[in-house]
């Protein structure tokens, strides 16, 4: 990957995602696949949009130049006779989106015993081991059921507070899509739960033993349109950590600022409205537009340790509002070529329970991307 003369400010701002140059061997594994098992040992992308697998609690982020990756062993056991898939994994190293994530410079990422925790910011923290498991069931027409458990051991979160410990993550999800209502349109209903539990001095010093609940109602493929409404809420006095890696979000996550900047703060209630249109319905194959609007308010709480990253000041809350628009074009004439653009703007306002605020902070970003997938073996 090469950056084209970014400014000093851009280098600093994008140190943990885009600002990295060099070559990284992100995937290098021994694999075995049959009708019953998919086994990988080594460096690998895991449970992400890239692989098309369910990403409950441990997930590779694929949105920027370098994709996150894990080093270890993973297996998917496919029990087709009972419409069930079981996933098991054990990882001991992690590679972020730049070497800055794991404490290096701004070069290409390297595999180290430091990992991203969803809710702790963009930095990697030292750990001993990552275990992940999930089971999915699809034996009922239109219904999907998933449960998951993950654990990271020996995490060193805050040297100043000497906050170390293990984190347990819990996940449950259920979804239902109706039969076709008209043309090809269907209605979907989805629910998701995530919970985090800590121990040791990590539990003593911070309140990260929270619960996260979210649901989504959608109308899909209605003459090319998709409409969705999602809502999420977090336990009042405990932040809910989302998982391991940057792709462990949920229905109310936003495309650029992601799921961790406000979504899982203690007491956060968030609404998200989405609409998309596939222009192949009017003869423009491969072109799609999507837009989101979201608004959230954090419950008035004086719990100093549970607001967000390292907690918030007592008697404060954060309100958020924003929108984004995304355009993607899979060029029909050149298989594997994809053009995309994302614009996102977000307002954040820190308010005081006694009245008044610090005013609004507005963030804006525009991403333009060109990607080309090819198979060198063909």
C-alpha positions as CSV (number, residue, x, y, z in Angstrom):
1,X,0.0,0.0,0.0
2,X,1.2,3.5,-0.8
3,X,0.0,6.9,0.4
4,X,0.2,9.9,-2.0
5,X,1.9,12.7,0.0
6,X,-0.6,13.2,2.8
7,X,-0.3,16.3,5.0
8,X,1.1,16.0,8.5
9,X,-2.3,16.6,10.0
10,X,-3.8,13.8,7.8
11,X,-1.0,11.4,8.9
12,X,-1.8,12.0,12.5
13,X,-5.6,11.8,12.1
14,X,-5.5,8.6,10.1
15,X,-2.6,6.9,11.9
16,X,-4.8,4.0,13.0
17,X,-6.6,3.2,9.7
18,X,-5.4,4.8,6.4
19,X,-1.9,6.1,7.1
20,X,0.3,3.1,6.5
21,X,2.7,2.2,3.8
22,X,4.4,-1.1,2.9
23,X,3.6,-4.7,2.4
24,X,1.9,-7.0,4.8
25,X,1.5,-10.8,4.6
26,X,-2.0,-10.8,6.2
27,X,-3.0,-14.3,5.2
28,X,-0.7,-17.3,5.2
29,X,-2.3,-20.5,6.5
30,X,-2.6,-24.2,6.0
31,X,-6.2,-25.1,5.3
32,X,-8.4,-28.1,4.9
33,X,-12.0,-28.1,3.7
34,X,-14.5,-30.8,3.2
35,X,-18.3,-31.1,3.3
36,X,-18.1,-31.2,7.1
37,X,-15.3,-28.9,8.2
38,X,-13.3,-25.8,7.2
39,X,-10.1,-25.7,9.1
40,X,-7.4,-23.0,9.0
41,X,-4.1,-22.8,10.9
42,X,-2.0,-19.6,10.5
43,X,-2.7,-16.0,9.6
44,X,-6.3,-15.4,8.4
45,X,-9.2,-13.0,7.9
46,X,-11.9,-14.2,10.2
47,X,-15.7,-13.9,10.4
48,X,-16.1,-10.7,8.5
49,X,-17.8,-9.2,5.5
50,X,-14.7,-10.3,3.5
51,X,-15.4,-14.0,4.2
52,X,-19.2,-13.7,4.2
53,X,-19.5,-15.4,7.5
54,X,-21.5,-14.4,10.6
55,X,-19.4,-11.8,12.6
56,X,-20.8,-12.0,16.2
57,X,-17.9,-11.3,18.5
58,X,-14.5,-11.6,16.8
59,X,-14.3,-10.0,13.4
60,X,-11.8,-8.7,10.8
61,X,-12.4,-5.1,9.6
62,X,-12.1,-4.8,5.8
63,X,-13.1,-1.2,5.2
64,X,-9.6,0.4,4.7
65,X,-6.4,-0.3,2.9
66,X,-5.1,-3.1,5.1
67,X,-7.5,-5.7,6.5
68,X,-7.3,-6.8,10.1
69,X,-6.2,-10.4,10.6
70,X,-5.7,-12.9,13.3
71,X,-3.0,-15.6,13.8
72,X,-4.1,-18.9,15.2
73,X,-6.4,-21.8,14.4
74,X,-10.1,-21.7,13.4
75,X,-12.7,-24.3,12.4
76,X,-16.2,-24.3,11.0
77,X,-18.0,-27.5,11.5
78,X,-20.9,-27.9,9.0
79,X,-23.7,-30.1,10.2
80,X,-26.0,-29.9,7.1
81,X,-28.3,-32.7,8.3
82,X,-29.5,-30.5,11.2
83,X,-28.9,-27.1,9.4
84,X,-26.3,-26.0,11.9
85,X,-22.8,-24.5,11.7
86,X,-20.5,-24.5,14.7
87,X,-17.5,-22.2,14.8
88,X,-14.4,-22.5,17.1
89,X,-11.2,-20.5,17.1
90,X,-8.1,-19.8,19.2
91,X,-5.9,-16.9,18.4
92,X,-2.7,-15.6,19.9
93,X,-1.7,-12.7,17.6
94,X,-3.5,-9.8,15.8
95,X,-2.6,-7.5,13.0
96,X,-4.4,-4.1,12.8
97,X,-5.0,-1.6,10.0
98,X,-1.5,-0.1,10.5
99,X,1.5,-0.8,12.7
100,X,0.5,2.2,14.8
101,X,-2.5,0.1,16.1
102,X,-0.1,-2.2,17.9
103,X,2.4,0.4,19.0
104,X,4.7,0.7,16.0
105,X,5.2,3.5,13.5
106,X,2.8,4.4,10.6
107,X,4.0,1.5,8.4
108,X,2.3,-1.7,7.3
109,X,0.7,-3.7,10.1
110,X,2.6,-6.4,11.9
111,X,1.3,-9.4,13.9
112,X,1.7,-8.9,17.7
113,X,0.1,-9.9,21.0
114,X,-1.9,-6.7,21.0
115,X,-5.6,-6.5,19.9
116,X,-8.4,-4.1,19.4
117,X,-11.3,-4.3,21.8
118,X,-14.6,-2.8,20.6
119,X,-15.1,0.1,22.9
120,X,-11.5,0.8,24.0
121,X,-10.6,3.0,21.1
122,X,-8.4,2.3,18.0
123,X,-5.3,1.0,19.9
124,X,-4.2,-2.5,20.5
125,X,-3.9,-3.8,24.1
126,X,-1.6,-6.6,25.2
127,X,-3.4,-9.9,25.7
128,X,-2.5,-13.6,26.2
129,X,-5.2,-15.5,24.2
130,X,-8.4,-15.1,22.3
131,X,-11.1,-17.8,22.2
132,X,-14.2,-17.6,20.0
133,X,-17.2,-19.8,19.5
134,X,-20.6,-19.6,17.8
135,X,-23.4,-21.7,16.6
136,X,-25.9,-20.9,13.9
137,X,-29.2,-22.7,13.1
138,X,-31.2,-22.3,9.9
139,X,-33.6,-25.2,9.9
140,X,-36.8,-23.2,10.0
141,X,-37.8,-21.5,6.9
142,X,-37.1,-17.7,7.0
143,X,-35.6,-18.0,10.5
144,X,-31.9,-17.5,11.5
145,X,-30.7,-18.1,15.1
146,X,-27.1,-17.5,16.3
147,X,-25.4,-17.6,19.7
148,X,-21.8,-16.9,20.5
149,X,-19.3,-16.7,23.3
150,X,-15.8,-15.2,23.2
151,X,-13.0,-14.6,25.8
152,X,-9.8,-12.6,25.8
153,X,-7.4,-13.4,28.7
154,X,-4.7,-11.4,30.3
155,X,-5.7,-8.0,28.8
156,X,-3.6,-5.0,30.0
157,X,-6.0,-2.0,29.6
158,X,-4.6,0.8,31.6
159,X,-1.0,0.9,33.0
160,X,-1.6,3.9,35.2
161,X,-4.6,2.3,36.9
162,X,-2.9,-1.1,36.7
163,X,-6.1,-2.4,35.1
164,X,-5.7,-6.0,34.0
165,X,-8.1,-8.9,33.6
166,X,-10.1,-11.1,31.3
167,X,-13.2,-10.1,29.3
168,X,-16.1,-12.5,28.5
169,X,-18.4,-11.6,25.6
170,X,-21.9,-13.0,25.0
171,X,-24.0,-12.8,21.9
172,X,-27.5,-13.9,20.8
173,X,-29.4,-13.0,17.7
174,X,-32.6,-14.0,16.0
175,X,-33.9,-13.0,12.6
176,X,-37.0,-13.7,10.4
177,X,-37.8,-12.9,6.8
178,X,-41.3,-13.3,5.5
179,X,-42.2,-15.1,2.3
180,X,-42.4,-12.8,-0.7
181,X,-45.2,-10.2,-0.3
182,X,-45.2,-8.6,-3.7
183,X,-42.9,-8.7,-6.7
184,X,-39.7,-9.8,-4.8
185,X,-40.3,-7.7,-1.6
186,X,-39.9,-9.3,1.9
187,X,-40.1,-7.9,5.4
188,X,-37.3,-8.7,7.9
189,X,-37.3,-8.5,11.7
190,X,-34.0,-8.9,13.6
191,X,-33.0,-8.8,17.3
192,X,-29.5,-8.9,18.9
193,X,-28.0,-9.0,22.4
194,X,-24.4,-8.4,23.4
195,X,-23.0,-8.4,26.9
196,X,-19.5,-8.0,28.3
197,X,-18.2,-9.1,31.7
198,X,-14.7,-8.3,33.2
199,X,-12.8,-9.5,36.2
200,X,-9.6,-8.5,38.1
201,X,-8.5,-4.9,38.5
202,X,-10.2,-4.2,35.1
203,X,-13.5,-4.7,36.8
204,X,-12.5,-2.9,40.0
205,X,-11.4,0.3,38.1
206,X,-14.0,0.5,35.3
207,X,-17.6,-0.3,34.6
208,X,-17.6,-2.3,31.5
209,X,-20.0,-5.1,32.5
210,X,-22.9,-3.8,30.4
211,X,-25.7,-5.1,28.2
212,X,-26.5,-4.0,24.7
213,X,-29.9,-4.6,23.0
214,X,-30.8,-3.8,19.5
215,X,-33.5,-4.5,16.9
216,X,-34.2,-3.8,13.3
217,X,-37.3,-3.8,11.1
218,X,-36.8,-3.7,7.3
219,X,-38.7,-3.9,4.0
220,X,-36.3,-5.3,1.3
221,X,-36.3,-5.3,-2.5
222,X,-39.5,-3.4,-2.8
223,X,-39.2,-2.4,-6.5
224,X,-35.5,-2.0,-5.9
225,X,-35.8,-0.1,-2.6
226,X,-34.7,-1.2,0.9
227,X,-36.1,0.6,4.0
228,X,-34.8,-0.1,7.6
229,X,-35.3,1.2,11.1
230,X,-33.0,0.2,13.9
231,X,-32.9,1.0,17.6
232,X,-30.3,0.2,20.3
233,X,-30.1,0.8,24.0
234,X,-27.3,0.1,26.6
235,X,-27.6,-0.5,30.3
236,X,-27.7,2.7,32.3
237,X,-24.6,2.4,34.4
238,X,-22.3,0.0,32.5
239,X,-20.7,0.3,29.1
240,X,-21.2,-2.7,26.8
241,X,-18.0,-3.8,25.1
242,X,-18.8,-5.0,21.6
243,X,-16.2,-7.7,20.9
244,X,-12.7,-8.2,19.4
245,X,-11.6,-6.4,16.2
246,X,-13.2,-3.4,14.5
247,X,-16.0,-5.3,12.6
248,X,-18.1,-6.4,15.6
249,X,-20.7,-3.8,15.2
250,X,-24.5,-4.0,15.2
251,X,-27.6,-2.6,13.4
252,X,-27.1,1.0,14.6
253,X,-23.4,1.3,13.6
254,X,-22.4,4.0,11.1
255,X,-20.2,3.3,8.1
256,X,-17.2,5.5,8.9
257,X,-17.3,6.5,12.6
258,X,-18.2,2.9,13.3
259,X,-19.9,1.2,16.3
260,X,-17.6,2.3,19.1
261,X,-17.6,6.1,19.1
262,X,-20.9,6.4,20.9
263,X,-23.1,3.3,20.1
264,X,-22.1,1.2,23.2
265,X,-21.7,4.0,25.8
266,X,-23.6,3.4,29.1
267,X,-27.2,4.7,28.8
268,X,-27.0,5.4,25.1
269,X,-30.3,5.2,23.2
270,X,-29.8,5.4,19.4
271,X,-32.2,5.5,16.4
272,X,-31.1,4.8,12.8
273,X,-33.2,5.2,9.6
274,X,-31.8,3.8,6.3
275,X,-32.9,3.7,2.7
276,X,-31.2,2.1,-0.3
277,X,-31.9,1.7,-4.0
278,X,-30.5,-0.8,-6.6
279,X,-30.4,1.0,-9.9
280,X,-30.4,-2.3,-11.9
281,X,-34.2,-2.0,-11.6
282,X,-34.0,0.9,-14.1
283,X,-31.3,-0.6,-16.3
284,X,-28.1,0.7,-14.6
285,X,-26.5,-2.6,-13.6
286,X,-24.1,-2.6,-10.7
287,X,-25.0,0.8,-9.3
288,X,-26.5,1.4,-5.8
289,X,-27.2,4.3,-3.5
290,X,-27.6,4.0,0.3
291,X,-28.3,6.7,3.0
292,X,-28.6,6.7,6.8
293,X,-29.8,9.1,9.4
294,X,-29.2,8.5,13.1
295,X,-29.9,10.3,16.3
296,X,-29.0,9.3,19.9
297,X,-29.2,10.6,23.5
298,X,-27.3,9.3,26.5
299,X,-29.2,8.8,29.7
300,X,-28.4,11.4,32.4
301,X,-26.0,9.5,34.6
302,X,-23.4,10.4,37.2
303,X,-21.4,7.1,36.8
304,X,-18.0,8.5,36.1
305,X,-16.6,5.2,35.0
306,X,-19.1,4.0,32.5
307,X,-19.7,6.6,29.8
308,X,-17.2,5.9,27.1
309,X,-13.4,5.5,26.7
310,X,-12.0,5.8,30.2
311,X,-15.4,7.0,31.4
312,X,-16.9,10.5,31.3
313,X,-17.1,13.4,33.8
314,X,-19.9,13.1,36.4
315,X,-23.1,14.7,35.5
316,X,-22.6,14.8,31.7
317,X,-24.1,13.1,28.7
318,X,-23.4,13.0,25.0
319,X,-26.0,13.6,22.2
320,X,-25.3,12.6,18.6
321,X,-26.9,13.3,15.3
322,X,-25.7,12.7,11.7
323,X,-26.2,11.2,8.3
324,X,-24.3,9.5,5.5
325,X,-24.7,8.7,1.8
326,X,-22.9,5.8,0.0
327,X,-22.6,5.1,-3.7
328,X,-21.2,1.9,-5.1
329,X,-20.7,0.8,-8.7
330,X,-19.6,-2.7,-9.7
331,X,-18.4,-2.0,-13.3
332,X,-20.1,-4.6,-15.5
333,X,-17.6,-4.3,-18.3
334,X,-14.6,-5.1,-16.0
335,X,-15.3,-8.0,-13.7
336,X,-13.9,-7.4,-10.2
337,X,-13.7,-3.6,-10.5
338,X,-15.6,-1.6,-7.9
339,X,-15.9,2.1,-7.4
340,X,-17.4,3.6,-4.2
341,X,-17.8,6.8,-2.3
342,X,-19.0,7.5,1.2
343,X,-19.7,10.9,2.8
344,X,-20.6,11.1,6.5
345,X,-21.2,14.0,8.9
346,X,-21.8,13.8,12.6
347,X,-22.6,16.3,15.4
348,X,-21.7,15.5,19.0
349,X,-22.8,17.6,21.9
350,X,-21.6,17.2,25.5
351,X,-24.4,18.3,27.9
352,X,-24.6,18.8,31.6
353,X,-27.4,17.5,33.8
354,X,-27.4,20.8,35.6
355,X,-28.0,22.6,32.3
356,X,-25.9,24.0,29.4
357,X,-23.4,22.3,27.2
358,X,-20.0,22.6,25.6
359,X,-21.5,23.2,22.2
360,X,-21.5,20.9,19.1
361,X,-18.5,19.3,17.5
362,X,-18.9,18.4,13.9
363,X,-16.9,15.7,12.1
364,X,-17.0,15.2,8.3
365,X,-15.3,12.7,6.1
366,X,-15.4,11.7,2.4
367,X,-14.0,8.5,1.2
368,X,-13.4,7.6,-2.5
369,X,-12.2,4.1,-3.3
370,X,-11.3,2.0,-6.3
371,X,-10.9,-1.7,-5.7
372,X,-10.1,-4.6,-8.1
373,X,-10.4,-8.2,-7.1
374,X,-8.6,-10.8,-9.2
375,X,-7.5,-14.4,-8.9
376,X,-3.8,-14.8,-9.8
377,X,-4.3,-18.6,-10.1
378,X,-6.7,-18.3,-13.0
